[in-house]
């Protein structure tokens, strides 16, 4: 892996990013039924990705191994290829977003304890909770903010 490199994601890479999103969701979001994965997939590709600034890590072969999407001071999405989890890619992407893009906020599915733990371990704290996600679906969301130093 290109251990220290973070790359911008181009629109031509959106299909690859969407494939990675789906693989990651299937590995970590066991609370999502198949119909919701199919519901979100075209929205990710056609609506959500163009709304954020995307950065990624890549394998030595050039494939995308993880990505982060940010808007203003907020992480909107962070997904790692299941085959690349546990190698520090999420932390590297998050640290890049904090240091270079000055993000301070993230929303996370309460039903994804691995992600909640990841953000808490990276210096975030829960500051709010919503019963519904941004699409009005019954997936509780925790609002997290980077702790003040």
Z-matrix of the N, CA and C atoms (Angstrom, degrees):
N
C 1 1.445
C 2 1.525 1 109.55
N 3 1.307 2 114.50 1 152.03
C 4 1.461 3 120.66 2 174.66
C 5 1.513 4 106.88 3 -80.12
N 6 1.319 5 115.88 4 87.13
C 7 1.459 6 121.23 5 -164.43
C 8 1.515 7 116.49 6 -59.31
N 9 1.300 8 119.46 7 -32.67
C 10 1.452 9 118.09 8 -174.25
C 11 1.521 10 113.75 9 -113.64
N 12 1.317 11 116.96 10 4.37
C 13 1.451 12 118.98 11 -173.37
C 14 1.522 13 112.13 12 -96.48
N 15 1.316 14 114.81 13 135.48
C 16 1.448 15 123.22 14 173.13
C 17 1.529 16 105.87 15 -118.09
N 18 1.310 17 116.39 16 131.13
C 19 1.459 18 121.64 17 -176.50
C 20 1.521 19 110.67 18 -117.01
N 21 1.339 20 117.93 19 145.59
C 22 1.458 21 118.92 20 170.04
C 23 1.536 22 108.74 21 -70.78
N 24 1.314 23 116.28 22 148.90
C 25 1.460 24 121.69 23 177.37
C 26 1.525 25 107.93 24 -98.33
N 27 1.324 26 116.07 25 133.21
C 28 1.460 27 121.39 26 177.64
C 29 1.527 28 110.10 27 -98.33
N 30 1.323 29 116.27 28 160.88
C 31 1.462 30 121.21 29 -179.82
C 32 1.529 31 111.48 30 -57.97
N 33 1.326 32 117.43 31 -31.83
C 34 1.468 33 119.90 32 179.63
C 35 1.535 34 111.59 33 -66.54
N 36 1.342 35 117.06 34 -17.46
C 37 1.462 36 121.38 35 178.94
C 38 1.532 37 112.85 36 -93.12
N 39 1.331 38 118.07 37 -2.11
C 40 1.466 39 120.39 38 -178.75
C 41 1.531 40 113.02 39 -55.94
N 42 1.342 41 120.20 40 -42.28
C 43 1.473 42 118.24 41 177.55
C 44 1.531 43 112.70 42 -59.51
N 45 1.328 44 117.76 43 -41.95
C 46 1.463 45 121.26 44 178.41
C 47 1.531 46 110.64 45 -65.02
N 48 1.323 47 116.81 46 -41.24
C 49 1.464 48 121.26 47 177.98
C 50 1.534 49 110.08 48 -63.02
N 51 1.327 50 116.92 49 -41.12
C 52 1.464 51 120.96 50 179.91
C 53 1.527 52 110.93 51 -64.90
N 54 1.325 53 117.12 52 -39.57
C 55 1.472 54 120.72 53 176.15
C 56 1.527 55 110.04 54 -61.71
N 57 1.322 56 117.23 55 -44.21
C 58 1.461 57 121.50 56 178.49
C 59 1.530 58 109.66 57 -63.32
N 60 1.329 59 117.16 58 -42.83
C 61 1.470 60 121.17 59 177.09
C 62 1.527 61 110.22 60 -53.76
N 63 1.336 62 116.07 61 -48.60
C 64 1.464 63 119.62 62 -177.47
C 65 1.534 64 111.69 63 -64.28
N 66 1.320 65 117.64 64 -44.12
C 67 1.471 66 120.24 65 178.13
C 68 1.530 67 110.54 66 -60.28
N 69 1.319 68 116.51 67 -43.39
C 70 1.455 69 121.09 68 -179.22
C 71 1.529 70 111.15 69 -65.82
N 72 1.320 71 117.06 70 -45.30
C 73 1.467 72 120.91 71 179.50
C 74 1.525 73 110.30 72 -60.39
N 75 1.320 74 116.95 73 -43.08
C 76 1.472 75 119.86 74 179.97
C 77 1.531 76 111.30 75 -63.46
N 78 1.332 77 116.86 76 -28.99
C 79 1.468 78 120.68 77 -178.58
C 80 1.531 79 112.80 78 -84.57
N 81 1.338 80 117.56 79 -23.28
C 82 1.469 81 119.18 80 -170.70
C 83 1.521 82 115.00 81 -124.68
N 84 1.311 83 118.31 82 -18.76
C 85 1.472 84 121.66 83 -174.69
C 86 1.530 85 109.82 84 -109.39
N 87 1.331 86 116.44 85 63.98
C 88 1.463 87 119.34 86 -175.68
C 89 1.528 88 113.07 87 -67.34
N 90 1.318 89 117.23 88 -9.04
C 91 1.461 90 121.49 89 177.81
C 92 1.531 91 111.96 90 -82.90
N 93 1.339 92 118.17 91 -11.72
C 94 1.459 93 121.10 92 -178.11
C 95 1.523 94 110.71 93 -88.00
N 96 1.326 95 118.33 94 121.14
C 97 1.466 96 119.58 95 174.85
C 98 1.534 97 110.85 96 -72.24
N 99 1.311 98 115.64 97 159.32
C 100 1.466 99 122.38 98 -177.70
C 101 1.528 100 111.69 99 -53.32
N 102 1.333 101 117.10 100 -41.30
C 103 1.468 102 118.55 101 -177.26
C 104 1.529 103 111.70 102 -63.93
N 105 1.328 104 117.89 103 -29.96
C 106 1.464 105 119.32 104 177.70
C 107 1.524 106 111.43 105 -76.73
N 108 1.327 107 117.43 106 -34.80
C 109 1.469 108 119.44 107 174.21
C 110 1.531 109 108.87 108 -60.63
N 111 1.330 110 116.30 109 -44.94
C 112 1.462 111 120.29 110 179.14
C 113 1.529 112 111.64 111 -66.97
N 114 1.334 113 117.44 112 -32.49
C 115 1.464 114 122.50 113 176.34
C 116 1.522 115 110.90 114 -65.43
N 117 1.345 116 116.45 115 -46.14
C 118 1.464 117 120.71 116 -175.28
C 119 1.524 118 114.03 117 -77.19
N 120 1.350 119 117.36 118 -28.86
C 121 1.465 120 120.54 119 -173.32
C 122 1.536 121 113.43 120 -53.69
N 123 1.339 122 120.34 121 -53.81
C 124 1.469 123 118.64 122 179.24
C 125 1.531 124 112.75 123 -66.81
N 126 1.325 125 117.17 124 -29.48
C 127 1.465 126 119.67 125 177.06
C 128 1.525 127 110.39 126 -66.25
N 129 1.337 128 116.48 127 -41.08
C 130 1.467 129 120.35 128 176.91
C 131 1.524 130 109.25 129 -57.92
N 132 1.334 131 115.98 130 -53.83
C 133 1.461 132 121.77 131 -175.21
C 134 1.527 133 112.34 132 -63.16
N 135 1.315 134 117.00 133 -47.72
C 136 1.464 135 120.54 134 -168.06
C 137 1.520 136 115.16 135 -97.12
N 138 1.332 137 117.82 136 -23.26
C 139 1.458 138 119.37 137 -175.72
C 140 1.521 139 113.65 138 -120.44
N 141 1.340 140 117.35 139 -48.61
C 142 1.463 141 119.62 140 -172.19
C 143 1.526 142 112.77 141 -74.67
N 144 1.331 143 118.51 142 -44.50
C 145 1.470 144 119.90 143 -178.68
C 146 1.532 145 111.84 144 -60.32
N 147 1.346 146 119.22 145 -43.56
C 148 1.468 147 118.15 146 179.57
C 149 1.533 148 114.00 147 -66.39
N 150 1.331 149 118.06 148 -14.64
C 151 1.463 150 121.47 149 -177.05
C 152 1.535 151 113.32 150 -87.52
N 153 1.331 152 117.29 151 -8.00
C 154 1.462 153 120.52 152 -176.07
C 155 1.523 154 110.30 153 -124.76
N 156 1.326 155 115.14 154 162.79
C 157 1.460 156 121.43 155 170.93
C 158 1.520 157 106.54 156 -92.12
N 159 1.318 158 116.34 157 124.66
C 160 1.462 159 121.75 158 -172.82
C 161 1.519 160 111.81 159 -110.48
N 162 1.333 161 114.07 160 139.77
C 163 1.459 162 122.43 161 173.03
C 164 1.515 163 107.73 162 -131.58
N 165 1.335 164 116.54 163 153.68
C 166 1.459 165 119.13 164 -177.11
C 167 1.522 166 112.18 165 -144.24
N 168 1.309 167 113.41 166 164.92
C 169 1.459 168 122.49 167 166.96
C 170 1.529 169 105.95 168 -106.84
N 171 1.324 170 116.05 169 156.80
C 172 1.466 171 119.91 170 -178.38
C 173 1.526 172 110.54 171 -133.26
N 174 1.319 173 114.27 172 154.19
C 175 1.462 174 120.99 173 174.30
C 176 1.526 175 108.77 174 -77.37
N 177 1.321 176 116.12 175 169.54
C 178 1.463 177 120.37 176 177.11
C 179 1.528 178 110.85 177 -60.14
N 180 1.334 179 116.62 178 -26.66
C 181 1.464 180 121.02 179 179.41
C 182 1.528 181 111.91 180 -82.64
N 183 1.334 182 116.82 181 -5.87
C 184 1.457 183 120.22 182 176.76
C 185 1.513 184 115.40 183 97.23
N 186 1.330 185 116.90 184 -1.46
C 187 1.461 186 119.37 185 177.79
C 188 1.523 187 110.77 186 -78.26
N 189 1.309 188 116.23 187 151.81
C 190 1.464 189 120.67 188 179.85
C 191 1.525 190 109.33 189 -74.69
N 192 1.336 191 115.82 190 127.44
C 193 1.470 192 121.20 191 -177.87
C 194 1.523 193 112.62 192 -105.20
N 195 1.321 194 116.61 193 -17.78
C 196 1.455 195 121.63 194 177.52
C 197 1.509 196 108.79 195 -169.51
N 198 1.347 197 115.94 196 157.45
C 199 1.466 198 118.52 197 178.11
C 200 1.514 199 110.86 198 -149.09
N 201 1.329 200 114.28 199 156.13
C 202 1.455 201 122.74 200 175.84
C 203 1.519 202 107.56 201 -132.14
N 204 1.328 203 115.00 202 137.95
C 205 1.456 204 120.79 203 175.96
C 206 1.514 205 108.90 204 -117.99
N 207 1.322 206 115.92 205 130.29
C 208 1.460 207 119.65 206 -178.02
C 209 1.530 208 110.09 207 -127.85
N 210 1.319 209 114.52 208 152.56
C 211 1.461 210 122.47 209 173.72
C 212 1.520 211 106.44 210 -141.81
N 213 1.312 212 115.71 211 124.29
C 214 1.461 213 122.52 212 -175.73
C 215 1.527 214 109.31 213 53.92
N 216 1.346 215 118.24 214 -118.02
C 217 1.469 216 118.93 215 -177.12
C 218 1.528 217 111.59 216 -108.46
N 219 1.334 218 116.57 217 30.33
C 220 1.461 219 120.34 218 -173.09
C 221 1.527 220 112.27 219 -132.33
N 222 1.345 221 115.18 220 136.24
C 223 1.457 222 120.67 221 169.33
C 224 1.522 223 106.71 222 -76.95
N 225 1.317 224 116.56 223 121.74
C 226 1.461 225 121.18 224 179.00
C 227 1.528 226 111.59 225 -97.23
N 228 1.329 227 116.61 226 -24.59
C 229 1.466 228 120.81 227 179.33
C 230 1.521 229 109.21 228 -161.78
N 231 1.323 230 114.97 229 143.68
C 232 1.462 231 122.02 230 175.78
C 233 1.519 232 106.68 231 -149.47
N 234 1.328 233 116.12 232 114.49
C 235 1.460 234 121.24 233 -177.42
C 236 1.522 235 109.79 234 -136.14
N 237 1.330 236 114.84 235 140.23
C 238 1.465 237 122.62 236 179.71
C 239 1.517 238 108.20 237 -120.83
N 240 1.331 239 116.44 238 138.94
C 241 1.458 240 120.41 239 175.81
C 242 1.523 241 108.27 240 -57.23
N 243 1.336 242 118.39 241 133.16
C 244 1.477 243 120.19 242 -178.77
C 245 1.528 244 113.49 243 -54.39
N 246 1.323 245 117.32 244 -32.78
C 247 1.470 246 120.81 245 179.74
C 248 1.527 247 112.41 246 -72.64
N 249 1.333 248 117.23 247 -12.83
C 250 1.467 249 121.71 248 -176.68
C 251 1.523 250 112.76 249 -113.57
N 252 1.320 251 116.85 250 6.25
C 253 1.466 252 119.65 251 -178.95
C 254 1.529 253 110.36 252 -68.62
N 255 1.328 254 115.39 253 152.49
C 256 1.458 255 120.64 254 177.43
C 257 1.515 256 114.41 255 81.53
N 258 1.323 257 117.06 256 10.67
C 259 1.470 258 120.88 257 -178.21
C 260 1.527 259 112.14 258 -111.08
N 261 1.326 260 116.44 259 9.39
C 262 1.461 261 119.97 260 176.73
C 263 1.516 262 115.28 261 86.85
N 264 1.336 263 117.92 262 7.50
C 265 1.466 264 119.64 263 -176.91
C 266 1.525 265 111.73 264 -68.42
N 267 1.323 266 117.27 265 -42.20
C 268 1.458 267 120.40 266 179.41
C 269 1.509 268 111.10 267 -61.56
N 270 1.319 269 115.87 268 -43.81
C 271 1.467 270 120.16 269 179.44
C 272 1.526 271 110.55 270 -64.93
N 273 1.324 272 116.91 271 -39.66
C 274 1.469 273 120.12 272 179.16
C 275 1.528 274 110.63 273 -64.36
N 276 1.323 275 116.72 274 -45.18
C 277 1.467 276 119.84 275 178.28
C 278 1.531 277 111.39 276 -63.49
N 279 1.332 278 116.42 277 -43.61
C 280 1.458 279 120.11 278 179.97
C 281 1.530 280 110.98 279 -64.83
N 282 1.326 281 117.07 280 -44.57
C 283 1.468 282 120.38 281 179.10
C 284 1.527 283 111.23 282 -61.62
N 285 1.334 284 116.43 283 -38.30
C 286 1.466 285 120.71 284 176.22
C 287 1.530 286 109.78 285 -61.09
N 288 1.331 287 116.41 286 -46.51
C 289 1.467 288 120.63 287 -178.67
C 290 1.523 289 111.46 288 -63.75
N 291 1.327 290 116.80 289 -37.20
C 292 1.468 291 120.68 290 178.53
C 293 1.533 292 110.16 291 -69.07
N 294 1.327 293 116.32 292 -49.73
C 295 1.469 294 120.96 293 -173.83
C 296 1.529 295 112.95 294 -74.60
N 297 1.328 296 116.94 295 -41.66
C 298 1.461 297 120.23 296 -172.64
C 299 1.524 298 113.99 297 -97.00
N 300 1.328 299 117.11 298 -28.61
C 301 1.467 300 120.83 299 -174.86
C 302 1.525 301 112.39 300 -115.93
N 303 1.322 302 115.56 301 -0.22
C 304 1.470 303 122.64 302 172.68
C 305 1.529 304 113.87 303 59.04
N 306 1.323 305 116.52 304 38.24
C 307 1.464 306 118.79 305 176.70
C 308 1.531 307 108.90 306 -72.85
N 309 1.325 308 115.09 307 148.94
C 310 1.468 309 120.99 308 179.23
C 311 1.522 310 112.12 309 -135.70
N 312 1.340 311 117.83 310 -4.45
C 313 1.457 312 120.61 311 -174.12
C 314 1.524 313 111.49 312 -134.36
N 315 1.333 314 115.12 313 154.67
C 316 1.460 315 121.68 314 171.84
C 317 1.525 316 107.42 315 -157.61
N 318 1.318 317 115.62 316 144.09
C 319 1.461 318 121.88 317 170.37
C 320 1.519 319 106.98 318 -105.38
N 321 1.330 320 116.50 319 141.82
C 322 1.465 321 120.26 320 -177.31
C 323 1.522 322 109.26 321 -139.68
N 324 1.335 323 115.58 322 143.72
C 325 1.455 324 120.33 323 175.91
C 326 1.526 325 109.87 324 -63.10
N 327 1.315 326 116.92 325 122.32
C 328 1.455 327 121.67 326 177.69
C 329 1.535 328 111.10 327 -58.79
N 330 1.337 329 116.51 328 -29.16
C 331 1.465 330 121.50 329 -178.10
C 332 1.526 331 112.88 330 -81.36
N 333 1.314 332 117.55 331 5.39
C 334 1.463 333 122.45 332 177.54
C 335 1.527 334 108.17 333 -113.98
N 336 1.354 335 117.10 334 78.92
C 337 1.467 336 120.13 335 -173.86
C 338 1.527 337 113.81 336 -61.50
N 339 1.327 338 118.57 337 -28.65
C 340 1.469 339 119.80 338 177.49
C 341 1.524 340 110.34 339 -63.98
N 342 1.325 341 117.10 340 -43.40
C 343 1.462 342 120.79 341 -179.96
C 344 1.528 343 110.56 342 -68.65
N 345 1.324 344 116.86 343 -42.64
C 346 1.468 345 119.95 344 178.36
C 347 1.526 346 109.17 345 -57.99
N 348 1.331 347 117.31 346 -48.05
C 349 1.460 348 121.52 347 179.65
C 350 1.518 349 112.07 348 -62.11
N 351 1.325 350 116.58 349 -39.51
C 352 1.465 351 121.21 350 178.61
C 353 1.526 352 110.56 351 -57.82
N 354 1.330 353 116.54 352 -51.03
C 355 1.468 354 119.81 353 -177.49
C 356 1.526 355 111.98 354 -67.40
N 357 1.322 356 117.18 355 -38.93
C 358 1.468 357 119.52 356 177.68
C 359 1.527 358 110.11 357 -62.77
N 360 1.328 359 116.95 358 -41.05
C 361 1.468 360 120.94 359 178.08
C 362 1.523 361 112.52 360 -67.99
N 363 1.327 362 117.09 361 -21.20
C 364 1.468 363 121.45 362 -179.54
C 365 1.525 364 112.41 363 -94.05
N 366 1.334 365 117.17 364 11.45
C 367 1.456 366 119.51 365 172.89
C 368 1.516 367 116.26 366 99.98
N 369 1.327 368 116.98 367 11.34
C 370 1.461 369 120.16 368 177.31
C 371 1.523 370 109.56 369 -94.73
N 372 1.342 371 115.45 370 159.31
C 373 1.455 372 121.29 371 175.19
C 374 1.525 373 108.54 372 -134.94
N 375 1.327 374 115.92 373 150.49
C 376 1.459 375 121.39 374 179.32
C 377 1.528 376 108.41 375 -74.05
N 378 1.336 377 115.78 376 128.04
C 379 1.466 378 120.51 377 178.52
C 380 1.528 379 112.20 378 -121.57
N 381 1.332 380 117.42 379 -4.21
C 382 1.455 381 120.18 380 179.52
C 383 1.518 382 111.31 381 -172.56
N 384 1.333 383 115.04 382 170.01
C 385 1.461 384 120.52 383 -179.36
C 386 1.522 385 108.46 384 -149.42
N 387 1.308 386 116.26 385 142.31
C 388 1.458 387 122.82 386 175.34
C 389 1.529 388 108.43 387 -126.98
N 390 1.312 389 117.06 388 138.08
C 391 1.471 390 121.06 389 178.28
C 392 1.527 391 112.05 390 -68.64
N 393 1.342 392 116.82 391 -26.23
C 394 1.459 393 121.73 392 -175.31
C 395 1.523 394 110.57 393 -117.49
N 396 1.338 395 115.55 394 151.04
C 397 1.460 396 119.10 395 174.99
C 398 1.533 397 109.47 396 -81.04
N 399 1.317 398 116.61 397 -177.75
C 400 1.455 399 121.47 398 -176.42
C 401 1.521 400 114.58 399 -64.50
N 402 1.328 401 116.93 400 -16.48
C 403 1.462 402 121.72 401 178.36
C 404 1.528 403 111.19 402 -98.00
N 405 1.341 404 116.40 403 4.38
C 406 1.459 405 119.58 404 179.62
C 407 1.517 406 113.67 405 82.28
N 408 1.337 407 116.61 406 10.62
C 409 1.469 408 120.48 407 178.32
C 410 1.528 409 109.71 408 -86.02
N 411 1.312 410 115.84 409 154.65
C 412 1.473 411 121.81 410 -173.44
C 413 1.528 412 111.93 411 -80.71
N 414 1.335 413 115.97 412 58.64
C 415 1.456 414 122.89 413 174.27
C 416 1.522 415 106.58 414 -119.00
N 417 1.342 416 117.52 415 101.19
C 418 1.467 417 120.03 416 -176.34
C 419 1.532 418 111.94 417 -56.44
N 420 1.325 419 114.43 418 138.50
C 421 1.459 420 122.70 419 -177.87
C 422 1.524 421 109.25 420 -116.66
N 423 1.319 422 115.37 421 133.73
C 424 1.465 423 120.93 422 172.21
C 425 1.526 424 108.19 423 -98.94
N 426 1.334 425 115.82 424 131.84
C 427 1.465 426 120.28 425 174.46
C 428 1.530 427 106.59 426 -94.34
N 429 1.328 428 115.28 427 125.22
C 430 1.456 429 121.41 428 -179.23
C 431 1.524 430 110.04 429 -117.67
N 432 1.314 431 114.77 430 149.57
C 433 1.457 432 121.64 431 177.53
C 434 1.531 433 107.97 432 -133.45
N 435 1.333 434 115.32 433 142.75
C 436 1.451 435 120.55 434 176.57
C 437 1.516 436 108.97 435 -63.93
N 438 1.327 437 116.46 436 129.85
C 439 1.474 438 120.68 437 179.28
C 440 1.511 439 109.75 438 -62.60
N 441 1.325 440 115.58 439 143.55
C 442 1.463 441 121.02 440 175.21
C 443 1.537 442 108.06 441 -70.80
N 444 1.318 443 116.13 442 140.36
C 445 1.463 444 119.15 443 179.63
C 446 1.491 445 111.37 444 -91.52
